Amino acid sequence: FFFPCPKLPSDLDAKIGVRKNPKNPDRTEKIFGFNAIIDTSIETDLGLEIPVACTTIAGNGEEGRHFITNKDQISSHHGKASKIHIADAKYDEINNYQFSRSQGAIPIIDYNIRSENLSPEALKTRGYDHKGWPYAPCGIITSPNGFDQKSQRASFSCRRQCLNSNDPQIIRFAENCKHWINYHGFTRHMSVKDFPRLIGEVLRGTYRYQKLKAFRSASERTNSSTKDDLCILNKPKIRGLKNAGVLAQMAVSVLLLKRIARFIVKATLALRKMLGNIILS
């Protein structure tokens, strides 16, 4: 006997995934379909944001495992490697950090707390906060004091913050602190080997880290352009992983050509304006 199952989807390749709610970014929602993972290259000198790699997976696929897949595409098709790899918390896996460093790049990946206990008591018990900044014996959080590239470790020091503290407990502890005599006070080193996901060449929470992390908005602009501007990946009626992959590659190709053409037009107009000013002067 053959009969249709009302709960069986018509597309057996598509799966249920999770994405941010468009109306409320702080909440997530389930969605049935496919996931196009697009890598965007940022050329800061030229002001270019161009898609350079794309992988299509089922909706419930683990996106973090395809970090290396896209980077291999860039290496084989473009023949170049990026200096900095920026990604969100879905890519927070040790293999991705190791691969990024093996390519000579600096990984800037959001830390995925998973099921860690981030209460103030738990953080002080383990000795460092959610950014990887250790606590001094008096309880004050230390500050970054540089990264040693040769030793692959970060230095943190309290910088004798107890001198300006109004906390009675810290003041009493500072009276007998053995680290007070040091110029930077209490100092602790945390190596990449011991904390491969938490400690990096650019320390979390620093000004430089925040500036580099802000470049990730280019990826959101790429995703938004393929869905809203080009209307190619905006709820497409398509079945099968192969067909979804073809559609994603078409969207990336169209966006690439559009942005390259726009750059050529801007460069041509700028050159014409510059030559006009030279002739007039």
Buried (B, 14 or more C-beta within 10 A) or exposed (E): EEEEEEEEEEBEBBBEBEEEEEEEEEEEEEBEBBBBBBBBBBEEEEEBBBBBBBBBBBBBBEBBBBBBEBBBBBBEEEEEEBEBBBBBEBBBBEEBBEBBBEBEBBBBBBBBEEEEEEEEEEBEEEEBBEBBBBBBEBBBBBBBBEBEEEEBBBBBBBBBBBEEBEEEEBEEBBEEBEBBEBEBBBBBBBEBEEBBBBBBBBBBEBEEBEEBBEBBEBBEEBBEBBBEEBEBBEEBEBEEBEBBBEBBBBBBEBBBEBBEEEBEEEEEEEEEEEEEEEEEE
